[in-house]
Each structure stands twice: as C-alpha cells, then as structure tokens.
Amino acid sequence: MQTRLLSGILALTLSAFAAGLPATQTFEGRWVLDKKKTSASPKAPENLVQQIKMDGSQMIVRSKFDQPKNGIYPILWVGIMSEEMRLATDGSESSKSIGPFEFRAKTNQDGNSLVTSYTANMENGSAPGQPEGSVEGQWIRNLSEDGRTMTLQMKSKCSDGRTIDTTLYFNRK
C-alpha cells in the first residue's frame, strides 16, 4: 500500500513538473512577414509568407511574395525569394539551382535557433545580360520562447561588394 502511495505521489510530482516546462518549439507553420517591424529592411519582398514543414531532417520552406515589378530578383535575396527551398537540418549539404545560380547550403539546428550558411555561384559563368557573380552568407532563424514569432537575420555579401545585414520579423498564423 505504501509503495502504491509513493508511486502515485511521484507520478503526480513529475506530471506537475513537466507541465511547468516550456514545450519544445518547432519552426513548422505559416509565417507572415511583420511589415511594421521589418520596415527598415532594404528591398524586402512584398507580402512575404513562408510555409515551413519538416520532412525528417529536411526543412521545406515554401515562400510566396509579390513578384518584383521590374522582374529582377535582387541577388542578395537569393534563396529567400525562392518558391521552394529544401534545407537539411542535420548539417549535411543541400544544393539547388535557382535561376542562373547553383545554391549550396549547410544548416544546423540548436534548440530554437537554426543557422544556414550558404553560397550561390553563377552556373556556367554568366547568364545572358548578367555579369558573373556570387553571393555567400548566413541566415539565422530564431523562435521566440512562446513560438509565436520568428526572426530571420540575413548576413550576405555579393562578389561585387554589395552587402546586406538585416533582420526580418515573422508572426505565426
């Protein structure tokens, strides 16, 4: 009888303790760009929405945004302005052709932080009407403790010297 009582008390204590711990957050969901918080960001894609889904160790990011009025995608936004991006979150390399670029990335997750280091190089030299070039950088995604907001810090440098260091703010919808 005493053993059952002690087991019951232990189970209740552990349940109460576990209930007080924050749940592990996930990047999965529909993320809508917060235009007010992101207003200082240079040339951010208009009406950017990212749908993130996990498939094993693959993070699938589907992005929707208003197409650029001039039809030119800024090189420093390569990967962000891609309709679908698959990133391996286990540190192995992912690759994808994006327009004239060969995009390569390595992503590692550490709790509520996801860091992607990438390079994008012009395929086969230069594309018609575009100079040869490359861009390399890092995206750092962070989830808030409550899992309702995500920041995406972008640090990139283009081979012609252009740089971007900005943070996008998203709300989970």
C-alpha positions in Angstrom: 0.0 0.0 0.0 2.8 2.4 0.9 4.6 1.6 -2.4 1.5 2.5 -4.4 1.0 5.7 -2.5 4.7 6.7 -3.0 4.4 5.8 -6.7 1.3 7.9 -7.1 2.9 10.9 -5.4 5.9 10.6 -7.6 3.8 10.4 -10.7 1.8 13.5 -9.7 5.0 15.4 -8.8 6.6 14.5 -12.2 3.5 15.5 -14.1 3.3 18.8 -12.3 7.0 19.5 -13.0 6.6 18.5 -16.7 3.6 20.8 -17.1 5.7 23.8 -16.0 8.4 23.2 -18.6 8.1 25.1 -21.9 7.2 22.8 -24.8 9.9 22.4 -27.5 9.1 24.9 -30.2 9.1 24.0 -33.9 9.7 26.1 -37.0 6.8 24.4 -38.7 3.9 26.6 -39.6 2.8 29.5 -41.7 5.0 32.6 -41.1 3.8 36.1 -42.3 6.3 38.9 -42.6 5.5 41.6 -40.0 5.7 44.8 -42.2 5.9 47.2 -39.2 8.9 45.6 -37.5 10.6 44.8 -40.9 10.0 48.3 -42.4 13.7 49.2 -42.1 14.7 46.2 -44.2 16.0 47.2 -47.6 14.0 45.8 -50.6 12.3 43.0 -48.5 10.0 41.0 -50.8 6.5 42.5 -50.6 3.9 40.3 -48.7 6.4 37.6 -47.9 4.8 34.4 -46.4 6.8 31.3 -45.6 5.2 27.9 -45.0 7.7 25.7 -43.2 7.3 22.0 -42.9 9.6 19.3 -41.6 10.1 16.0 -43.5 12.5 14.0 -41.4 15.7 16.1 -41.2 14.6 18.1 -44.3 13.1 21.6 -43.7 10.9 22.5 -46.6 10.4 26.3 -46.9 7.7 27.4 -49.4 7.7 31.1 -50.0 5.0 33.3 -51.5 5.7 37.0 -52.2 4.7 39.7 -54.7 6.9 39.4 -57.8 9.3 42.3 -58.3 7.7 45.0 -60.5 10.9 45.2 -62.7 11.1 41.3 -62.9 14.6 41.4 -61.4 15.3 39.4 -58.2 18.0 41.0 -56.1 21.0 38.7 -55.8 21.3 39.3 -52.0 17.8 37.8 -51.6 18.7 34.5 -53.4 17.1 31.6 -51.6 14.6 33.8 -49.7 12.9 34.7 -52.9 12.6 31.1 -54.0 9.3 29.4 -54.2 10.6 26.2 -52.5 13.8 25.6 -50.6 14.8 22.3 -49.0 17.4 22.5 -46.3 18.9 19.6 -44.4 18.9 20.5 -40.7 21.5 17.8 -39.8 24.5 19.8 -41.2 24.7 17.9 -44.5 24.9 20.0 -47.7 21.8 20.8 -49.7 22.0 22.1 -53.3 19.6 23.6 -55.7 19.6 25.5 -59.0 18.0 28.9 -58.6 17.8 30.8 -61.9 21.4 31.1 -63.1 22.8 30.2 -59.7 23.9 26.9 -58.1 22.9 27.3 -54.4 24.6 25.3 -51.7 23.8 25.4 -48.0 24.5 23.7 -44.7 22.0 24.1 -41.9 22.3 23.2 -38.2 19.6 23.4 -35.5 20.3 24.2 -31.9 17.1 24.4 -29.9 15.2 27.4 -31.0 17.9 28.6 -33.4 18.5 27.4 -37.0 21.7 28.6 -38.8 22.1 28.2 -42.5 25.5 29.1 -44.2 25.3 29.2 -48.0 26.9 30.2 -51.2 25.3 30.9 -54.6 27.5 30.9 -57.7 26.6 31.7 -61.2 26.2 28.5 -63.2 28.5 28.1 -66.3 30.0 31.6 -66.0 27.5 34.3 -66.6 23.9 34.3 -67.7 22.8 36.4 -70.8 22.7 40.0 -69.8 24.1 39.4 -66.3 27.7 39.8 -65.1 29.3 36.8 -63.5 28.9 36.8 -59.7 28.3 35.0 -56.5 26.9 35.6 -53.0 27.7 34.0 -49.7 26.1 34.5 -46.4 24.2 33.2 -43.4 20.6 33.1 -42.3 19.9 32.8 -38.6 16.3 31.9 -37.7 15.3 32.2 -34.1 12.0 31.3 -32.5 10.6 33.2 -29.5 10.1 31.3 -26.3 6.3 31.2 -26.9 6.8 30.0 -30.5 4.6 32.9 -31.9 7.3 34.9 -33.6 10.4 34.1 -35.7 13.3 36.4 -36.7 15.4 35.8 -39.7 18.7 37.6 -39.6 20.3 37.8 -43.0 24.0 38.5 -43.5 25.2 38.3 -47.1 28.0 39.6 -49.3 28.0 39.7 -53.1 31.2 39.3 -55.1 30.7 42.8 -56.4 30.9 44.2 -52.8 27.2 44.7 -52.1 26.2 43.5 -48.6 23.1 43.0 -46.6 22.7 42.7 -42.9 19.1 42.9 -41.9 16.5 41.1 -39.8 13.1 40.1 -40.9 10.3 39.6 -38.4 7.6 37.0 -38.9 4.4 36.1 -37.0 3.0 32.6 -36.9 -0.5 32.5 -38.4 
